[in-house]
Amino acid sequence: MERALHKRSGSQCELCAATENLKVYTVLPTKKGGIDESILACSTCIDQIENPDNVDLNHWRCLNDSMWSEHTAVQVVAWRMLSRMRAAGWPKELLDMMYLDEDTLAWAQATGEGEEDENKIVHRDVNGVILATGDSVVLIKDLKVKGSSMVAKQGTAVRNIRLDHENAEYIEGRVDGQTIVIITQYVKKV
């Protein structure tokens, strides 16, 4: 099968056209297996497909070309990656141009990629920047801490914040050795 994929792709990654570290990548879920459900991809592409945290948006600009492949498995991977990155803007535009027949779209969606998580809570600072667990923020005004005589001063850095997974308005952080709940509209990400 590897030899057939090398022949089909001209010994290039079918996603980014790299010529080194090529491997057979099986596009799951498979029905019959074989060449029609596999692609030849470089180790960089495979790593980013399998590890969403490693995605480098600029690397995937190659999908502008590879999404038009005549091979269904390549189309499926292109659709999945564009769906994963659609919040960046340009992937959404490419995704809107892409056409997949019903069976191919069902295969592409089989892993859950591209589904909207309507219940997902997004924490944003005063400027609308998305906050994540472990980020550092600065208080933009003096805050009285309820149940204590402590006042968290404007300009105080709060490192390694934690998010409240039930309310997008609240984060937790340590100020003067005490863990407090902070309202996101009073912080700025650093």
MODELLER restraints for C-alpha pairs under 7 A, 6 or more apart:
rsr = mdl.restraints
at = mdl.atoms
rsr.add(forms.Gaussian(group=physical.xy_distance, feature=features.Distance(at['CA:1:A'], at['CA:35:A']), mean=6.20, stdev=0.5))
rsr.add(forms.Gaussian(group=physical.xy_distance, feature=features.Distance(at['CA:2:A'], at['CA:24:A']), mean=6.28, stdev=0.5))
rsr.add(forms.Gaussian(group=physical.xy_distance, feature=features.Distance(at['CA:5:A'], at['CA:35:A']), mean=6.94, stdev=0.5))
rsr.add(forms.Gaussian(group=physical.xy_distance, feature=features.Distance(at['CA:5:A'], at['CA:39:A']), mean=6.84, stdev=0.5))
rsr.add(forms.Gaussian(group=physical.xy_distance, feature=features.Distance(at['CA:5:A'], at['CA:40:A']), mean=5.96, stdev=0.5))
rsr.add(forms.Gaussian(group=physical.xy_distance, feature=features.Distance(at['CA:11:A'], at['CA:19:A']), mean=6.38, stdev=0.5))
rsr.add(forms.Gaussian(group=physical.xy_distance, feature=features.Distance(at['CA:12:A'], at['CA:18:A']), mean=5.47, stdev=0.5))
rsr.add(forms.Gaussian(group=physical.xy_distance, feature=features.Distance(at['CA:12:A'], at['CA:19:A']), mean=4.74, stdev=0.5))
rsr.add(forms.Gaussian(group=physical.xy_distance, feature=features.Distance(at['CA:13:A'], at['CA:19:A']), mean=6.33, stdev=0.5))
rsr.add(forms.Gaussian(group=physical.xy_distance, feature=features.Distance(at['CA:13:A'], at['CA:22:A']), mean=6.49, stdev=0.5))
rsr.add(forms.Gaussian(group=physical.xy_distance, feature=features.Distance(at['CA:13:A'], at['CA:40:A']), mean=5.47, stdev=0.5))
rsr.add(forms.Gaussian(group=physical.xy_distance, feature=features.Distance(at['CA:13:A'], at['CA:41:A']), mean=4.31, stdev=0.5))
rsr.add(forms.Gaussian(group=physical.xy_distance, feature=features.Distance(at['CA:13:A'], at['CA:42:A']), mean=5.39, stdev=0.5))
rsr.add(forms.Gaussian(group=physical.xy_distance, feature=features.Distance(at['CA:14:A'], at['CA:39:A']), mean=6.59, stdev=0.5))
rsr.add(forms.Gaussian(group=physical.xy_distance, feature=features.Distance(at['CA:14:A'], at['CA:40:A']), mean=5.76, stdev=0.5))
rsr.add(forms.Gaussian(group=physical.xy_distance, feature=features.Distance(at['CA:14:A'], at['CA:41:A']), mean=5.85, stdev=0.5))
rsr.add(forms.Gaussian(group=physical.xy_distance, feature=features.Distance(at['CA:14:A'], at['CA:66:A']), mean=6.77, stdev=0.5))
rsr.add(forms.Gaussian(group=physical.xy_distance, feature=features.Distance(at['CA:14:A'], at['CA:74:A']), mean=6.82, stdev=0.5))
rsr.add(forms.Gaussian(group=physical.xy_distance, feature=features.Distance(at['CA:15:A'], at['CA:41:A']), mean=6.58, stdev=0.5))
rsr.add(forms.Gaussian(group=physical.xy_distance, feature=features.Distance(at['CA:15:A'], at['CA:62:A']), mean=6.62, stdev=0.5))
rsr.add(forms.Gaussian(group=physical.xy_distance, feature=features.Distance(at['CA:15:A'], at['CA:63:A']), mean=6.43, stdev=0.5))
rsr.add(forms.Gaussian(group=physical.xy_distance, feature=features.Distance(at['CA:15:A'], at['CA:66:A']), mean=5.38, stdev=0.5))
rsr.add(forms.Gaussian(group=physical.xy_distance, feature=features.Distance(at['CA:16:A'], at['CA:62:A']), mean=5.15, stdev=0.5))
rsr.add(forms.Gaussian(group=physical.xy_distance, feature=features.Distance(at['CA:18:A'], at['CA:42:A']), mean=6.42, stdev=0.5))
rsr.add(forms.Gaussian(group=physical.xy_distance, feature=features.Distance(at['CA:20:A'], at['CA:42:A']), mean=6.61, stdev=0.5))
rsr.add(forms.Gaussian(group=physical.xy_distance, feature=features.Distance(at['CA:21:A'], at['CA:42:A']), mean=5.30, stdev=0.5))
rsr.add(forms.Gaussian(group=physical.xy_distance, feature=features.Distance(at['CA:21:A'], at['CA:43:A']), mean=5.67, stdev=0.5))
rsr.add(forms.Gaussian(group=physical.xy_distance, feature=features.Distance(at['CA:22:A'], at['CA:40:A']), mean=6.33, stdev=0.5))
rsr.add(forms.Gaussian(group=physical.xy_distance, feature=features.Distance(at['CA:22:A'], at['CA:41:A']), mean=5.36, stdev=0.5))
rsr.add(forms.Gaussian(group=physical.xy_distance, feature=features.Distance(at['CA:22:A'], at['CA:42:A']), mean=4.31, stdev=0.5))
rsr.add(forms.Gaussian(group=physical.xy_distance, feature=features.Distance(at['CA:22:A'], at['CA:43:A']), mean=6.35, stdev=0.5))
rsr.add(forms.Gaussian(group=physical.xy_distance, feature=features.Distance(at['CA:23:A'], at['CA:40:A']), mean=5.62, stdev=0.5))
rsr.add(forms.Gaussian(group=physical.xy_distance, feature=features.Distance(at['CA:23:A'], at['CA:41:A']), mean=5.53, stdev=0.5))
rsr.add(forms.Gaussian(group=physical.xy_distance, feature=features.Distance(at['CA:23:A'], at['CA:42:A']), mean=6.11, stdev=0.5))
rsr.add(forms.Gaussian(group=physical.xy_distance, feature=features.Distance(at['CA:23:A'], at['CA:43:A']), mean=6.99, stdev=0.5))
rsr.add(forms.Gaussian(group=physical.xy_distance, feature=features.Distance(at['CA:24:A'], at['CA:38:A']), mean=6.61, stdev=0.5))
rsr.add(forms.Gaussian(group=physical.xy_distance, feature=features.Distance(at['CA:24:A'], at['CA:39:A']), mean=5.88, stdev=0.5))
rsr.add(forms.Gaussian(group=physical.xy_distance, feature=features.Distance(at['CA:24:A'], at['CA:40:A']), mean=4.79, stdev=0.5))
rsr.add(forms.Gaussian(group=physical.xy_distance, feature=features.Distance(at['CA:24:A'], at['CA:41:A']), mean=6.38, stdev=0.5))
rsr.add(forms.Gaussian(group=physical.xy_distance, feature=features.Distance(at['CA:25:A'], at['CA:38:A']), mean=5.50, stdev=0.5))
rsr.add(forms.Gaussian(group=physical.xy_distance, feature=features.Distance(at['CA:25:A'], at['CA:39:A']), mean=5.32, stdev=0.5))
rsr.add(forms.Gaussian(group=physical.xy_distance, feature=features.Distance(at['CA:25:A'], at['CA:40:A']), mean=6.06, stdev=0.5))
rsr.add(forms.Gaussian(group=physical.xy_distance, feature=features.Distance(at['CA:25:A'], at['CA:41:A']), mean=6.36, stdev=0.5))
rsr.add(forms.Gaussian(group=physical.xy_distance, feature=features.Distance(at['CA:26:A'], at['CA:37:A']), mean=6.07, stdev=0.5))
rsr.add(forms.Gaussian(group=physical.xy_distance, feature=features.Distance(at['CA:26:A'], at['CA:38:A']), mean=4.27, stdev=0.5))
rsr.add(forms.Gaussian(group=physical.xy_distance, feature=features.Distance(at['CA:26:A'], at['CA:39:A']), mean=6.51, stdev=0.5))
rsr.add(forms.Gaussian(group=physical.xy_distance, feature=features.Distance(at['CA:27:A'], at['CA:37:A']), mean=5.61, stdev=0.5))
rsr.add(forms.Gaussian(group=physical.xy_distance, feature=features.Distance(at['CA:27:A'], at['CA:38:A']), mean=5.48, stdev=0.5))
rsr.add(forms.Gaussian(group=physical.xy_distance, feature=features.Distance(at['CA:27:A'], at['CA:73:A']), mean=6.46, stdev=0.5))
rsr.add(forms.Gaussian(group=physical.xy_distance, feature=features.Distance(at['CA:30:A'], at['CA:37:A']), mean=6.47, stdev=0.5))
rsr.add(forms.Gaussian(group=physical.xy_distance, feature=features.Distance(at['CA:36:A'], at['CA:73:A']), mean=6.50, stdev=0.5))
rsr.add(forms.Gaussian(group=physical.xy_distance, feature=features.Distance(at['CA:37:A'], at['CA:73:A']), mean=5.44, stdev=0.5))
rsr.add(forms.Gaussian(group=physical.xy_distance, feature=features.Distance(at['CA:38:A'], at['CA:73:A']), mean=6.02, stdev=0.5))
rsr.add(forms.Gaussian(group=physical.xy_distance, feature=features.Distance(at['CA:39:A'], at['CA:73:A']), mean=6.38, stdev=0.5))
rsr.add(forms.Gaussian(group=physical.xy_distance, feature=features.Distance(at['CA:39:A'], at['CA:74:A']), mean=6.36, stdev=0.5))
rsr.add(forms.Gaussian(group=physical.xy_distance, feature=features.Distance(at['CA:48:A'], at['CA:54:A']), mean=5.36, stdev=0.5))
rsr.add(forms.Gaussian(group=physical.xy_distance, feature=features.Distance(at['CA:48:A'], at['CA:55:A']), mean=5.05, stdev=0.5))
rsr.add(forms.Gaussian(group=physical.xy_distance, feature=features.Distance(at['CA:63:A'], at['CA:78:A']), mean=6.17, stdev=0.5))
rsr.add(forms.Gaussian(group=physical.xy_distance, feature=features.Distance(at['CA:64:A'], at['CA:94:A']), mean=6.89, stdev=0.5))
rsr.add(forms.Gaussian(group=physical.xy_distance, feature=features.Distance(at['CA:67:A'], at['CA:74:A']), mean=6.98, stdev=0.5))
rsr.add(forms.Gaussian(group=physical.xy_distance, feature=features.Distance(at['CA:67:A'], at['CA:75:A']), mean=5.32, stdev=0.5))
rsr.add(forms.Gaussian(group=physical.xy_distance, feature=features.Distance(at['CA:67:A'], at['CA:78:A']), mean=5.37, stdev=0.5))
rsr.add(forms.Gaussian(group=physical.xy_distance, feature=features.Distance(at['CA:68:A'], at['CA:75:A']), mean=6.98, stdev=0.5))
rsr.add(forms.Gaussian(group=physical.xy_distance, feature=features.Distance(at['CA:69:A'], at['CA:75:A']), mean=6.29, stdev=0.5))
rsr.add(forms.Gaussian(group=physical.xy_distance, feature=features.Distance(at['CA:72:A'], at['CA:104:A']), mean=6.94, stdev=0.5))
rsr.add(forms.Gaussian(group=physical.xy_distance, feature=features.Distance(at['CA:76:A'], at['CA:104:A']), mean=6.86, stdev=0.5))
rsr.add(forms.Gaussian(group=physical.xy_distance, feature=features.Distance(at['CA:76:A'], at['CA:108:A']), mean=4.89, stdev=0.5))
rsr.add(forms.Gaussian(group=physical.xy_distance, feature=features.Distance(at['CA:79:A'], at['CA:95:A']), mean=6.77, stdev=0.5))
rsr.add(forms.Gaussian(group=physical.xy_distance, feature=features.Distance(at['CA:79:A'], at['CA:108:A']), mean=6.72, stdev=0.5))
rsr.add(forms.Gaussian(group=physical.xy_distance, feature=features.Distance(at['CA:80:A'], at['CA:108:A']), mean=6.26, stdev=0.5))
rsr.add(forms.Gaussian(group=physical.xy_distance, feature=features.Distance(at['CA:80:A'], at['CA:113:A']), mean=5.79, stdev=0.5))
rsr.add(forms.Gaussian(group=physical.xy_distance, feature=features.Distance(at['CA:80:A'], at['CA:114:A']), mean=6.78, stdev=0.5))
rsr.add(forms.Gaussian(group=physical.xy_distance, feature=features.Distance(at['CA:82:A'], at['CA:91:A']), mean=5.05, stdev=0.5))
rsr.add(forms.Gaussian(group=physical.xy_distance, feature=features.Distance(at['CA:82:A'], at['CA:92:A']), mean=6.79, stdev=0.5))
rsr.add(forms.Gaussian(group=physical.xy_distance, feature=features.Distance(at['CA:82:A'], at['CA:95:A']), mean=6.15, stdev=0.5))
rsr.add(forms.Gaussian(group=physical.xy_distance, feature=features.Distance(at['CA:83:A'], at['CA:113:A']), mean=6.54, stdev=0.5))
rsr.add(forms.Gaussian(group=physical.xy_distance, feature=features.Distance(at['CA:83:A'], at['CA:114:A']), mean=4.73, stdev=0.5))
rsr.add(forms.Gaussian(group=physical.xy_distance, feature=features.Distance(at['CA:84:A'], at['CA:113:A']), mean=6.44, stdev=0.5))
rsr.add(forms.Gaussian(group=physical.xy_distance, feature=features.Distance(at['CA:84:A'], at['CA:114:A']), mean=6.09, stdev=0.5))
rsr.add(forms.Gaussian(group=physical.xy_distance, feature=features.Distance(at['CA:85:A'], at['CA:91:A']), mean=6.08, stdev=0.5))
rsr.add(forms.Gaussian(group=physical.xy_distance, feature=features.Distance(at['CA:86:A'], at['CA:92:A']), mean=4.46, stdev=0.5))
rsr.add(forms.Gaussian(group=physical.xy_distance, feature=features.Distance(at['CA:121:A'], at['CA:165:A']), mean=6.82, stdev=0.5))
rsr.add(forms.Gaussian(group=physical.xy_distance, feature=features.Distance(at['CA:121:A'], at['CA:168:A']), mean=5.62, stdev=0.5))
rsr.add(forms.Gaussian(group=physical.xy_distance, feature=features.Distance(at['CA:122:A'], at['CA:130:A']), mean=6.86, stdev=0.5))
rsr.add(forms.Gaussian(group=physical.xy_distance, feature=features.Distance(at['CA:122:A'], at['CA:168:A']), mean=5.76, stdev=0.5))
rsr.add(forms.Gaussian(group=physical.xy_distance, feature=features.Distance(at['CA:123:A'], at['CA:130:A']), mean=5.72, stdev=0.5))
rsr.add(forms.Gaussian(group=physical.xy_distance, feature=features.Distance(at['CA:123:A'], at['CA:131:A']), mean=5.37, stdev=0.5))
rsr.add(forms.Gaussian(group=physical.xy_distance, feature=features.Distance(at['CA:123:A'], at['CA:168:A']), mean=4.80, stdev=0.5))
rsr.add(forms.Gaussian(group=physical.xy_distance, feature=features.Distance(at['CA:123:A'], at['CA:169:A']), mean=6.59, stdev=0.5))
rsr.add(forms.Gaussian(group=physical.xy_distance, feature=features.Distance(at['CA:124:A'], at['CA:130:A']), mean=4.42, stdev=0.5))
rsr.add(forms.Gaussian(group=physical.xy_distance, feature=features.Distance(at['CA:124:A'], at['CA:131:A']), mean=5.46, stdev=0.5))
rsr.add(forms.Gaussian(group=physical.xy_distance, feature=features.Distance(at['CA:124:A'], at['CA:184:A']), mean=6.46, stdev=0.5))
rsr.add(forms.Gaussian(group=physical.xy_distance, feature=features.Distance(at['CA:125:A'], at['CA:131:A']), mean=6.69, stdev=0.5))
rsr.add(forms.Gaussian(group=physical.xy_distance, feature=features.Distance(at['CA:125:A'], at['CA:184:A']), mean=5.21, stdev=0.5))
rsr.add(forms.Gaussian(group=physical.xy_distance, feature=features.Distance(at['CA:125:A'], at['CA:185:A']), mean=5.71, stdev=0.5))
rsr.add(forms.Gaussian(group=physical.xy_distance, feature=features.Distance(at['CA:125:A'], at['CA:187:A']), mean=5.63, stdev=0.5))
rsr.add(forms.Gaussian(group=physical.xy_distance, feature=features.Distance(at['CA:125:A'], at['CA:188:A']), mean=5.37, stdev=0.5))
rsr.add(forms.Gaussian(group=physical.xy_distance, feature=features.Distance(at['CA:125:A'], at['CA:189:A']), mean=6.46, stdev=0.5))
rsr.add(forms.Gaussian(group=physical.xy_distance, feature=features.Distance(at['CA:126:A'], at['CA:184:A']), mean=6.64, stdev=0.5))
rsr.add(forms.Gaussian(group=physical.xy_distance, feature=features.Distance(at['CA:126:A'], at['CA:185:A']), mean=4.58, stdev=0.5))
rsr.add(forms.Gaussian(group=physical.xy_distance, feature=features.Distance(at['CA:126:A'], at['CA:186:A']), mean=6.31, stdev=0.5))
rsr.add(forms.Gaussian(group=physical.xy_distance, feature=features.Distance(at['CA:126:A'], at['CA:187:A']), mean=6.00, stdev=0.5))
rsr.add(forms.Gaussian(group=physical.xy_distance, feature=features.Distance(at['CA:126:A'], at['CA:188:A']), mean=5.87, stdev=0.5))
rsr.add(forms.Gaussian(group=physical.xy_distance, feature=features.Distance(at['CA:127:A'], at['CA:188:A']), mean=6.93, stdev=0.5))
rsr.add(forms.Gaussian(group=physical.xy_distance, feature=features.Distance(at['CA:133:A'], at['CA:160:A']), mean=6.79, stdev=0.5))
rsr.add(forms.Gaussian(group=physical.xy_distance, feature=features.Distance(at['CA:133:A'], at['CA:161:A']), mean=5.57, stdev=0.5))
rsr.add(forms.Gaussian(group=physical.xy_distance, feature=features.Distance(at['CA:133:A'], at['CA:162:A']), mean=4.77, stdev=0.5))
rsr.add(forms.Gaussian(group=physical.xy_distance, feature=features.Distance(at['CA:133:A'], at['CA:163:A']), mean=5.82, stdev=0.5))
rsr.add(forms.Gaussian(group=physical.xy_distance, feature=features.Distance(at['CA:134:A'], at['CA:160:A']), mean=3.93, stdev=0.5))
rsr.add(forms.Gaussian(group=physical.xy_distance, feature=features.Distance(at['CA:134:A'], at['CA:161:A']), mean=5.05, stdev=0.5))
rsr.add(forms.Gaussian(group=physical.xy_distance, feature=features.Distance(at['CA:134:A'], at['CA:162:A']), mean=6.41, stdev=0.5))
rsr.add(forms.Gaussian(group=physical.xy_distance, feature=features.Distance(at['CA:135:A'], at['CA:159:A']), mean=6.42, stdev=0.5))
rsr.add(forms.Gaussian(group=physical.xy_distance, feature=features.Distance(at['CA:135:A'], at['CA:160:A']), mean=5.27, stdev=0.5))
rsr.add(forms.Gaussian(group=physical.xy_distance, feature=features.Distance(at['CA:135:A'], at['CA:161:A']), mean=5.68, stdev=0.5))
rsr.add(forms.Gaussian(group=physical.xy_distance, feature=features.Distance(at['CA:136:A'], at['CA:157:A']), mean=6.98, stdev=0.5))
rsr.add(forms.Gaussian(group=physical.xy_distance, feature=features.Distance(at['CA:136:A'], at['CA:158:A']), mean=5.61, stdev=0.5))
rsr.add(forms.Gaussian(group=physical.xy_distance, feature=features.Distance(at['CA:136:A'], at['CA:159:A']), mean=4.21, stdev=0.5))
rsr.add(forms.Gaussian(group=physical.xy_distance, feature=features.Distance(at['CA:136:A'], at['CA:160:A']), mean=5.64, stdev=0.5))
rsr.add(forms.Gaussian(group=physical.xy_distance, feature=features.Distance(at['CA:136:A'], at['CA:161:A']), mean=6.36, stdev=0.5))
rsr.add(forms.Gaussian(group=physical.xy_distance, feature=features.Distance(at['CA:136:A'], at['CA:189:A']), mean=6.07, stdev=0.5))
rsr.add(forms.Gaussian(group=physical.xy_distance, feature=features.Distance(at['CA:136:A'], at['CA:190:A']), mean=5.82, stdev=0.5))
rsr.add(forms.Gaussian(group=physical.xy_distance, feature=features.Distance(at['CA:137:A'], at['CA:157:A']), mean=5.80, stdev=0.5))
rsr.add(forms.Gaussian(group=physical.xy_distance, feature=features.Distance(at['CA:137:A'], at['CA:158:A']), mean=5.24, stdev=0.5))
rsr.add(forms.Gaussian(group=physical.xy_distance, feature=features.Distance(at['CA:137:A'], at['CA:159:A']), mean=6.43, stdev=0.5))
rsr.add(forms.Gaussian(group=physical.xy_distance, feature=features.Distance(at['CA:137:A'], at['CA:187:A']), mean=5.96, stdev=0.5))
rsr.add(forms.Gaussian(group=physical.xy_distance, feature=features.Distance(at['CA:137:A'], at['CA:188:A']), mean=5.31, stdev=0.5))
rsr.add(forms.Gaussian(group=physical.xy_distance, feature=features.Distance(at['CA:137:A'], at['CA:189:A']), mean=4.28, stdev=0.5))
rsr.add(forms.Gaussian(group=physical.xy_distance, feature=features.Distance(at['CA:137:A'], at['CA:190:A']), mean=5.35, stdev=0.5))
rsr.add(forms.Gaussian(group=physical.xy_distance, feature=features.Distance(at['CA:138:A'], at['CA:155:A']), mean=5.54, stdev=0.5))
rsr.add(forms.Gaussian(group=physical.xy_distance, feature=features.Distance(at['CA:138:A'], at['CA:156:A']), mean=5.49, stdev=0.5))
rsr.add(forms.Gaussian(group=physical.xy_distance, feature=features.Distance(at['CA:138:A'], at['CA:157:A']), mean=4.45, stdev=0.5))
rsr.add(forms.Gaussian(group=physical.xy_distance, feature=features.Distance(at['CA:138:A'], at['CA:158:A']), mean=5.97, stdev=0.5))
rsr.add(forms.Gaussian(group=physical.xy_distance, feature=features.Distance(at['CA:138:A'], at['CA:187:A']), mean=5.46, stdev=0.5))
rsr.add(forms.Gaussian(group=physical.xy_distance, feature=features.Distance(at['CA:138:A'], at['CA:188:A']), mean=5.28, stdev=0.5))
rsr.add(forms.Gaussian(group=physical.xy_distance, feature=features.Distance(at['CA:138:A'], at['CA:189:A']), mean=6.43, stdev=0.5))
rsr.add(forms.Gaussian(group=physical.xy_distance, feature=features.Distance(at['CA:138:A'], at['CA:190:A']), mean=6.79, stdev=0.5))
rsr.add(forms.Gaussian(group=physical.xy_distance, feature=features.Distance(at['CA:139:A'], at['CA:154:A']), mean=5.07, stdev=0.5))
rsr.add(forms.Gaussian(group=physical.xy_distance, feature=features.Distance(at['CA:139:A'], at['CA:155:A']), mean=5.16, stdev=0.5))
rsr.add(forms.Gaussian(group=physical.xy_distance, feature=features.Distance(at['CA:139:A'], at['CA:156:A']), mean=5.49, stdev=0.5))
rsr.add(forms.Gaussian(group=physical.xy_distance, feature=features.Distance(at['CA:139:A'], at['CA:157:A']), mean=6.66, stdev=0.5))
rsr.add(forms.Gaussian(group=physical.xy_distance, feature=features.Distance(at['CA:139:A'], at['CA:186:A']), mean=5.88, stdev=0.5))
rsr.add(forms.Gaussian(group=physical.xy_distance, feature=features.Distance(at['CA:139:A'], at['CA:187:A']), mean=4.60, stdev=0.5))
rsr.add(forms.Gaussian(group=physical.xy_distance, feature=features.Distance(at['CA:139:A'], at['CA:188:A']), mean=6.53, stdev=0.5))
rsr.add(forms.Gaussian(group=physical.xy_distance, feature=features.Distance(at['CA:140:A'], at['CA:154:A']), mean=5.14, stdev=0.5))
rsr.add(forms.Gaussian(group=physical.xy_distance, feature=features.Distance(at['CA:140:A'], at['CA:155:A']), mean=6.04, stdev=0.5))
rsr.add(forms.Gaussian(group=physical.xy_distance, feature=features.Distance(at['CA:140:A'], at['CA:186:A']), mean=5.47, stdev=0.5))
rsr.add(forms.Gaussian(group=physical.xy_distance, feature=features.Distance(at['CA:140:A'], at['CA:187:A']), mean=5.52, stdev=0.5))
rsr.add(forms.Gaussian(group=physical.xy_distance, feature=features.Distance(at['CA:140:A'], at['CA:188:A']), mean=6.72, stdev=0.5))
rsr.add(forms.Gaussian(group=physical.xy_distance, feature=features.Distance(at['CA:141:A'], at['CA:153:A']), mean=6.69, stdev=0.5))
rsr.add(forms.Gaussian(group=physical.xy_distance, feature=features.Distance(at['CA:141:A'], at['CA:154:A']), mean=4.27, stdev=0.5))
rsr.add(forms.Gaussian(group=physical.xy_distance, feature=features.Distance(at['CA:141:A'], at['CA:186:A']), mean=6.44, stdev=0.5))
rsr.add(forms.Gaussian(group=physical.xy_distance, feature=features.Distance(at['CA:142:A'], at['CA:151:A']), mean=6.59, stdev=0.5))
rsr.add(forms.Gaussian(group=physical.xy_distance, feature=features.Distance(at['CA:142:A'], at['CA:152:A']), mean=5.61, stdev=0.5))
rsr.add(forms.Gaussian(group=physical.xy_distance, feature=features.Distance(at['CA:142:A'], at['CA:153:A']), mean=4.41, stdev=0.5))
rsr.add(forms.Gaussian(group=physical.xy_distance, feature=features.Distance(at['CA:142:A'], at['CA:154:A']), mean=4.61, stdev=0.5))
rsr.add(forms.Gaussian(group=physical.xy_distance, feature=features.Distance(at['CA:143:A'], at['CA:151:A']), mean=5.54, stdev=0.5))
rsr.add(forms.Gaussian(group=physical.xy_distance, feature=features.Distance(at['CA:143:A'], at['CA:152:A']), mean=5.02, stdev=0.5))
rsr.add(forms.Gaussian(group=physical.xy_distance, feature=features.Distance(at['CA:143:A'], at['CA:153:A']), mean=6.46, stdev=0.5))
rsr.add(forms.Gaussian(group=physical.xy_distance, feature=features.Distance(at['CA:144:A'], at['CA:150:A']), mean=6.32, stdev=0.5))
rsr.add(forms.Gaussian(group=physical.xy_distance, feature=features.Distance(at['CA:144:A'], at['CA:151:A']), mean=4.49, stdev=0.5))
rsr.add(forms.Gaussian(group=physical.xy_distance, feature=features.Distance(at['CA:144:A'], at['CA:152:A']), mean=6.32, stdev=0.5))
rsr.add(forms.Gaussian(group=physical.xy_distance, feature=features.Distance(at['CA:145:A'], at['CA:151:A']), mean=5.89, stdev=0.5))
rsr.add(forms.Gaussian(group=physical.xy_distance, feature=features.Distance(at['CA:152:A'], at['CA:175:A']), mean=6.93, stdev=0.5))
rsr.add(forms.Gaussian(group=physical.xy_distance, feature=features.Distance(at['CA:158:A'], at['CA:173:A']), mean=5.99, stdev=0.5))
rsr.add(forms.Gaussian(group=physical.xy_distance, feature=features.Distance(at['CA:158:A'], at['CA:174:A']), mean=6.28, stdev=0.5))
rsr.add(forms.Gaussian(group=physical.xy_distance, feature=features.Distance(at['CA:158:A'], at['CA:175:A']), mean=6.44, stdev=0.5))
rsr.add(forms.Gaussian(group=physical.xy_distance, feature=features.Distance(at['CA:159:A'], at['CA:173:A']), mean=6.89, stdev=0.5))
rsr.add(forms.Gaussian(group=physical.xy_distance, feature=features.Distance(at['CA:160:A'], at['CA:173:A']), mean=6.87, stdev=0.5))
rsr.add(forms.Gaussian(group=physical.xy_distance, feature=features.Distance(at['CA:161:A'], at['CA:171:A']), mean=6.64, stdev=0.5))
rsr.add(forms.Gaussian(group=physical.xy_distance, feature=features.Distance(at['CA:161:A'], at['CA:172:A']), mean=5.64, stdev=0.5))
rsr.add(forms.Gaussian(group=physical.xy_distance, feature=features.Distance(at['CA:161:A'], at['CA:173:A']), mean=4.80, stdev=0.5))
rsr.add(forms.Gaussian(group=physical.xy_distance, feature=features.Distance(at['CA:162:A'], at['CA:171:A']), mean=5.71, stdev=0.5))
rsr.add(forms.Gaussian(group=physical.xy_distance, feature=features.Distance(at['CA:162:A'], at['CA:172:A']), mean=5.07, stdev=0.5))
rsr.add(forms.Gaussian(group=physical.xy_distance, feature=features.Distance(at['CA:162:A'], at['CA:173:A']), mean=6.45, stdev=0.5))
rsr.add(forms.Gaussian(group=physical.xy_distance, feature=features.Distance(at['CA:163:A'], at['CA:170:A']), mean=6.79, stdev=0.5))
rsr.add(forms.Gaussian(group=physical.xy_distance, feature=features.Distance(at['CA:163:A'], at['CA:171:A']), mean=4.61, stdev=0.5))
rsr.add(forms.Gaussian(group=physical.xy_distance, feature=features.Distance(at['CA:163:A'], at['CA:172:A']), mean=6.28, stdev=0.5))
rsr.add(forms.Gaussian(group=physical.xy_distance, feature=features.Distance(at['CA:164:A'], at['CA:170:A']), mean=5.63, stdev=0.5))
rsr.add(forms.Gaussian(group=physical.xy_distance, feature=features.Distance(at['CA:164:A'], at['CA:171:A']), mean=5.47, stdev=0.5))
rsr.add(forms.Gaussian(group=physical.xy_distance, feature=features.Distance(at['CA:169:A'], at['CA:183:A']), mean=5.47, stdev=0.5))
rsr.add(forms.Gaussian(group=physical.xy_distance, feature=features.Distance(at['CA:169:A'], at['CA:184:A']), mean=5.26, stdev=0.5))
rsr.add(forms.Gaussian(group=physical.xy_distance, feature=features.Distance(at['CA:170:A'], at['CA:181:A']), mean=6.39, stdev=0.5))
rsr.add(forms.Gaussian(group=physical.xy_distance, feature=features.Distance(at['CA:170:A'], at['CA:182:A']), mean=5.69, stdev=0.5))
rsr.add(forms.Gaussian(group=physical.xy_distance, feature=features.Distance(at['CA:170:A'], at['CA:183:A']), mean=4.81, stdev=0.5))
rsr.add(forms.Gaussian(group=physical.xy_distance, feature=features.Distance(at['CA:170:A'], at['CA:184:A']), mean=5.78, stdev=0.5))
rsr.add(forms.Gaussian(group=physical.xy_distance, feature=features.Distance(at['CA:171:A'], at['CA:181:A']), mean=5.71, stdev=0.5))
rsr.add(forms.Gaussian(group=physical.xy_distance, feature=features.Distance(at['CA:171:A'], at['CA:182:A']), mean=5.34, stdev=0.5))
rsr.add(forms.Gaussian(group=physical.xy_distance, feature=features.Distance(at['CA:171:A'], at['CA:183:A']), mean=6.46, stdev=0.5))
rsr.add(forms.Gaussian(group=physical.xy_distance, feature=features.Distance(at['CA:171:A'], at['CA:184:A']), mean=6.57, stdev=0.5))
rsr.add(forms.Gaussian(group=physical.xy_distance, feature=features.Distance(at['CA:172:A'], at['CA:179:A']), mean=6.68, stdev=0.5))
rsr.add(forms.Gaussian(group=physical.xy_distance, feature=features.Distance(at['CA:172:A'], at['CA:180:A']), mean=5.62, stdev=0.5))
rsr.add(forms.Gaussian(group=physical.xy_distance, feature=features.Distance(at['CA:172:A'], at['CA:181:A']), mean=4.50, stdev=0.5))
rsr.add(forms.Gaussian(group=physical.xy_distance, feature=features.Distance(at['CA:172:A'], at['CA:182:A']), mean=5.93, stdev=0.5))
rsr.add(forms.Gaussian(group=physical.xy_distance, feature=features.Distance(at['CA:173:A'], at['CA:179:A']), mean=5.37, stdev=0.5))
rsr.add(forms.Gaussian(group=physical.xy_distance, feature=features.Distance(at['CA:173:A'], at['CA:180:A']), mean=5.66, stdev=0.5))
rsr.add(forms.Gaussian(group=physical.xy_distance, feature=features.Distance(at['CA:173:A'], at['CA:181:A']), mean=6.64, stdev=0.5))
rsr.add(forms.Gaussian(group=physical.xy_distance, feature=features.Distance(at['CA:174:A'], at['CA:180:A']), mean=6.12, stdev=0.5))
